[in-house]
């Protein structure tokens, strides 16, 4: 079975960090995050607002961001720039958040990318699907530098659910 590469799904988030030169050295398909970040980014939205006093850029309404083979959909995306660090500090995606890449898809109500920590938190009911494999929980936290993730259930005893289908095992009915 080929392992799910969770960090590859979310490499799209680093594209926003790369806009400010803050991408790390996370590897993705032979390209570093910096190389991925140098590729053109196509963002469409109903409106965009830039606030130089607050150091934010906000895309509102039917936001679709594409870079290479990664697509991010959300109702709203806001990027906060840190002048001290000289990079994007945090990116918030809200409302119908969906990441799609190479047959993998992640969905949640919200996603926060902490660029300087290289940590992504999907919350509000997170689902990650690759083929027939699925992981669900209230919160999915991805630590990009460590190439690991943690899925937690909700408060009040919520549980995590994973459905894993082994590859190459075919059940056939007797003839």
N, C-alpha and C positions, 0 to 999 in steps of 0.2 A: 504494500500500500504506500503510495506517495504521500508524505506528510503534508498537512495543510500549512502553507507558508503565510501565516497571518500578516507578518510585516509587509509582504509584497502587496497585499490588498490595500494597505494604508500608506503606501509610498506616495500616493497622490497628495496626502496632507503635507508632505515635505515640499511639494512644489510651491506652496504658498510661502514657506519659510525660505525657499531658494530665491524668491523675489527680492528679499532683503539680504541675500548672501549668507543666510544662516543655516544652510543645509549641512548636515553632518556627513559622515563617510559611510553611512549604511549602504550595503551592497544590495543591488536589485538587478537580477538578470544580467550581470556583467557590467552594468553601469553603476557608478557611484551616485549617491543622491544629488551631489553637485552637478554631475553630468545630466541626470534626469531633470534637475531644476533649470538647466539651461535650454531645454526644449521649449518650443512655443506653448503657451497656455491659452486656451480658448475659453473665456468665461462669458456666459450670457445670463442676464437677469432682467427683471422688469425695471430696476433702477440701481444705481450705485451712489454711495455717499462717502466722501473722504473728509475726515476731520483732522486737520493738522495740529490743532490744539490738544486733542486727546490721543493723537497718533493712532487713528483707526481708519480702516476702510471697511465699508459694509456693503454687501451685495444683498438685495432684497427681492423676493418674488421669483419663483420658478428658477432658482439658480442651478446652472449646469456648468461645471468646470471640467475641462478635458485636457489631458496632457498625455501624449503617447497613447498607451492602451488602457489608461486609468480614467474613469469618469466618476465624479462626485456630484450627487444631486442633493439639494436641500432647499427649504423655504427661505433660509437666511444664512449667510456666512459673514462673520466679522473677524478681521485680523487686527491684532494689537501689536504695535511696533515698540520695542524697547530701545530708546536712544542710548541708554547706558551700555547695553549689550551690542547695539548696532545690528539688531536682527529682529525678526518677528518673534515675539515672546509667546503669544497664544493665539490660537484660531478656534473660534466657536462656530459650529454648524448646528442649526436648529430646525426642527420640523421636517419630518419625512426624510431623514438622512439616509442616503443609500450610496454605497461605494461599489463599483463594478469593475472587475479586471479579470481577464482570461478565465471565464467560467466560475469565478468566485464572486460572492456578493455578501455584503454586510449591511444590516439595517438597524436603525435605532431612532429614538426620538431626538437625541442630542449626541453630539460628539465634540470633545475638546482635545486639541492637540497642543501639548506643552512642549514647544520646540526646544527650549534650552535643556530640558530634561529628557527629550526624545521619548515622551510618554503620551499615549493616546487613551482617552477614556470615552467609551460609548456607553450611554446610560438611557434610562427610560425604556428598558426592554430591548436588549441587544440580541441579534441573531446573526450568526456567521454560517454561510452555506457554501460548500464546494461539492459539486455533483450531488450525490445522495447523502453526503456527510453534513451534519448540522450540529451546531452548538448554540444553546440559548441560555440566557440568564438576564438578570436585571442590569448588571454592569459587566462590561468586557474591558479590561485594562491591558494595553499592549505596551511592553517595554522594548522599544526598538533596538537599543544598544545591546540588550541582552538576548534578543530574539526569543522572548518568552511572553506568555500572556496568562492572565488570571481572569476567570469568569466566576462571578458571585451571584447567588440568588438574592431575592429581595429581602427586606425586613420581614419580620413576622413569619419566619420559617420558609421563605421562598427557596426553591431548589433550582439547581442547574440541571439542564437536560442536554445530553449528547446522543446523537444517533450516528453510529459509525458503520459503514458498509464496507467489508473487506473487498478489495479489488481482485478480480480473477477467479472468484468462486461463483460458479454458475450452478444453480439448482435446476435440474431438468426433471420433468415428470416422466415416469415410466410409460413406455408405449405398449 
